[in-house]
């Protein structure tokens, strides 16, 4: 009974574990906060074609979701509170209601926070089509189209066509409909059609509604009067319209009408009007035909589009036409491009057949003249009338005969004689050649002539001759231009005799040399290998054959030219040349496997160029031997091509061996390459050597490479474990040597067999060994194996696999496995195939199971301990779009489902830093990327980290963005601006990095200064300056009297000093005020008596929106004119005037006394501060701001300029 109880206990324990895990996972997974719902439809549609998108109130796309294809379910996560708009985006021909749902996501009482579904109802599709014109792919506007239900015959929609004849109806449900097209002006070829609307078919087939054509109307006149009976012939320029039938248009042949490819013709009526009815759209030509009379224009090209056409140009009947022809001879071919003139006026040119037409001709006698190249015509008098439709054909009276006389001693003027037998006697004519070219020409009448070069008696006696001596010609019906006379010289001739198998000869050069100087050269090609050198002066010459492909018995023959003809001995071919250029000394085998011409030869190739001659022309195989590696192991040599075989060693052999006590069959060597990849050599073959076995190996690689050799065996351990070697530019023999010894093997299996079980061998005594020997992932057979290990190694073995409980191992190394249900998901980048980490996977289904988790490094995520049922999974990650966007999975008990999701990156990021001017990083600065141009509706933002770094995600490729500071009341309250302010970036196919922004902090205060001046400087002592807020003139923020500055006016010195002191005015520095855009004003007040002086109180107004402002103000009082009668209050003026007169009279005596009393004043610059009892700068009226006020006199200096005060 023990065994059953044990089994029961294990099963019960597993059940408890699974139940607890399912409960814990289901309860601990965080709920997805967002909006969801369904698509509702009364007919079956593919919900997966519809997308639901979440936008901000400003129109920025935040998230999107596709819909489940089975029930139309969608879900979009929301991460931030705010106002959003949920929009449905179906295919362009689908209609849903509502189209969008705005809501304020506050996490409390909005539909999404309360878990309510937001559903969209399907209303129908869009049916598109067009009314076309016959012969065209589109049609006219304003054609009425009616849509009628085939089921109940009711009119569903009525519309008119737009541009190109397009029309559409929406929304309509899937069923059969009848379409009807009507128009008052047009005739229809097809005016109705039946169409069935489905999800995959919502387009009316082209050609369903067709207009037959459009009328074309024109007029013909003679002397501004309508002309009846003129035929108008219609031709189609488009191939598709050349077989159409035109209503009311006759196809009866017209006599003497020269165009044969016309459709039909119509005749003008009493009003001079002609009409073609219902012409299909296309290009046509209209030509008039009116017997012998000329009608202009000769033709009109028209284009019929999508409406009736009235020709704007009228046809006019002119004079009659006459045809003629110019021939090369009587009954001969026509002469093209000849000029035809009547009475000396050019009127026509002949066509390719020599034909011409004289249009608008009046009856009378004319002189017909013909002018053409290389021929002469006699003028002819003709009589023209409507009864003479054709002029008698004309042909040349003389033809041009041309040639050339070539002299050996250079060109000179020669006389050429032309002899002709005329009535039994010889008639001779002569002409002279051109002195420079030796050419001659003469016009001759038809007949036979004998041509010769005339020589003087002295020339004849000196042996000068021209060939041919006499040239007979026959002038028939064309010019002659190929006559040539040449002076006699010597000729050298010879030939090259090739081997029979050489086939068509390649290019050969035959060089004629005189005393090693090249005289002439001939190139021989093809099968004709004879050559000739003409015009050769007598002497001794060398004739040399030159060719890179053939070998010859003799390359050079020496000859002597002593007669008009010299024959050179034959050049006999003996074989074919090959050229091999090698980077290293090596060996090669040249073979020819032809049974008839079998050939084999070993070649020892030196470093550099090597030449060899092969006896046959058939292809050879060059087999490379030795320890060097080339681009190819063998090369095919075609001796007939002459190609240079370049052998450049790209790699060299590195050889070694493993010595072992036994013969091994699974012995391999891994070679670790410089790039980290490895190559495996083996299994190696062993050879007996003494008491041991030697297993040799080699590896071929290019020079200067660092290699690492690692021996591998299922039963051996090696000394050393690895060997490193750097290759040289040559072969390395037995530089890698290992000794192998027998080791311990540990193996077992998983029951039942499972793949990807991680079996770990943990070494207990500190011995580590190679990493590959410590962890083993099982394959489908569930077996694992470790080793070889040293026999003294102590270890333990463990096994693990997610969704499985593994127990063991037993004494045979067997682990027992128990399966839990799970879903394994792998997410990769579809472009790079790299795994995607951080993808949010939302899995719902089963019995209220819900879990949201992100993929780990490697793009993997497993959902464990799942109960059976249907699960819906959807991946989400910023900047990525996934395929599929969602998936439904059926899970059975104890089954593992594995799926792979692919993400395609659809947007990118911009990386950068924000720092202050001194380089300190700026954190918590909100930066936004605003799309421009076609992407102006896109906005993304990010906040900088404490180290100043930021990353703006979601930037779409091919879009231009402006990186700037976000302007928001809740963000960047301490930042004034960023530089650069207008930074533009563009993400094409990757992230943008290295953006650097400089942050400028807000200056919260405004600095003020006022320059006060006056034309009467002493009056400045009476002035008071006030700073007030607008609307509060009685509550100044700050006020100061100018005579209290710099310790008061008593410290300003005597009158002369004060005048110089105040002449340039005073510069007053006011206390800081808040930079809060508050309006202020500054006012000057004076205590001067307004009965005595006339003045205005100067005022300036400004807004506190800058960091510094300077104002210039003036105070200019004017003394009023005294009245003739003094009042009682003015009597005090009399003693003052008397005192002033006395002071002026005795000024030089009084001045020293005053200087002793008051002392002299220092005329340096003054800086002083003053306080005002009332100060309203602070909101609590307790801040003392006078410590921040300074008044400076303005000095005028001719030596230097004053530097402005820094504020």
Secondary structure, DSSP 8 states (H G I E B T S, - for coil): -HHHHHHHHHHHHHHHHHHHHHHHHHHHS----EEEE-EE-SS---GGG-EEEEEETTS-EEEEEE--TTT--EEEE--S-EEEEEEEE--TTEEEE-SEEEEEE-SSSSTTTTT----EEEEEEEEEEEEEETTSSS--S--EEEEEETTT--EEEEEE--GGGEEEEEEE-SSEEEEEEE-SS-EEEE-EEEEE--SS--B--TTSEEEEEEEEEEEEEETTEE--S-EEEEEESSGGGTT---BT-B----TT-S-----EEEE--TTSEEEEEEE-SEEEEEEEE-TTEEEESSEEEEEE-SS-EE-SS-EEEEEEEEEEEEESSTT--B-TT-EEEETTEEEEE--TTSEEEEEEE-SEEEEEEEEBTTEE---EEEEE-TT--B---EE-SEEEEEEEEE-TT-----EEEEEEEETTEEEEEEEE--TTT-EEEEEE-SEEEEEEEE--HHHHHTT--EESS-EEEEE-SS-EEEEEEEE--EEEEEEEE--GGG-SEEEEEEEEEETTEEEEEEEEEET--EEEEEEE-SEEEEEEEE-SSEEES-SEEEEEE-SSEEE---EEEEEEEEEEEESS-EEEEEEE--SSS-EEEEEEE-SEEEEEEES--S-EEEEEESSEE-S-SEEEE-TTT--EEEE---EEEEEEEEEESS--SS-EEEEE-TTS-EEEEE---EEEETTEEEEEEEEEE-SS-EEEEEEE-SSEEEESSEEEEE--SS-EEEEEEEEEEE-EEEEEEEES--SS-EEEEEESSS----GGGTEEE--TT-EEEEEEE-TT--EEEEEE-TTEEEE---TT-EEEEEE--EEEEEEEETTT--B--S-EEEEEETTTEEEEEE--TTSEEEEES--SEEEEEEEE-TTEEEESS-EEEEE-TT-EEEEEEEEEE-EEEEEEEEE-TTS-B--S-EEEEEE-GGGTT-EEEEE--TTSEEEEEEEETTEEEEEEE--BTTB-TTEEEEESSSEEEEESSS-EEEEEEEEEE---EEEEEEEEE-SSGGGGGGEEEEEEETT-TTS-SEEEEGGGGGG-GGGS-SHHHHHHHHTT-EEEEEEEEE-S--EEEEEEEE-S-TTTEE----EEEEES-SSEEEEEEE---EE----SS--GGGTHHHHHHHHHHHHHHTHHHHHHHHHHHH-----S--EE----S---SSTTS----GGG-EEEE----SS--------
